[in-house]
Amino acid sequence: MNRIILLGGGSSSGKSYISDQVIKNVGKKNITRLSIDDYYINQDIPIEERRKVNYDHPKAFDWDMIRKHVSLLKEGKEIRKPIYDYTILNRSDKYENVKPNKLILIEGIMALVDKKLRNLSDLKIFINANPEIRFLRRFIRDHKVRNRTYENIVTQYLATVAPMYTEIIEPSSNYADLIINNNADENRAIDVLTCVLKNELAVKDSNKKANHKEKEFTEDILAGVFLKS
C-alpha cells in the first residue's frame, strides 16, 4: 500500500510552498500531489449565487469522491481527478489522470478535518502561520492570480475565511502528528519535513508496518537536520 500524507492548514499558510520545497527534496518520482481544492462540489447555479457560497466550510467539498480517490491511490490505482476553475467558482469541464506513487501528498485547508480521510492516512501535518501573514498572502494572491477585487477579497475573508479558520481549521491541528510554523520564506522546518517524508519513503520501500510513530521522530532521524553546516 502507498503511504498517505495529509497536509492541512489555513488559507495562505504556505501549504503549496511547503509542498513544492519538499517534493524537490524528496523527488517528484516518489510523490503524487493532490489538492483538495479540486474537489469543491460542482454547482449548477448562477455565478452570482456561487459568489455567496461559504467555500471555507466542509459542506463545500465532495467528501465521497475525495475518500474514494485517496483510497484508490493508496491501493496503487490511477484516478480521474476533476479540475477546479477559480474564475468561474466551479469545476471546469476538464479532468486529469493522476497516477499513484509511493507517497501520496493530500494538500488543502480541510486535509485534517474529515475523520474518514484521517483514517486513510499514515502521517498528518498542519502548517501554521500568523493571521496577519496569511491575510496578506491571500490578499496578494487573490488579486493577482484570481483577478478578484480588493473589496471582494476583504469581504470574503472577514465573512467566511477568518471565522471558519477559528471554528474548523485551527482545531484540526489537534489531529496533526507534526505542526510546522511558516511565517518566513526560509524555514528549517522544510528540512525537518523532508527528513520525515524520506523516512516515510524508506518505510514504504522496506514494507514495514504502518504503525511506526516511535521511529519517525527519534533523535537519530531528526538530529542530522540541525547538525548540517
Order of alpha helices (4+ residues) and beta strands (2+ residues): beta-alpha-beta-alpha-alpha-beta-beta-beta-alpha-beta-alpha-alpha-beta-alpha-alpha-alpha
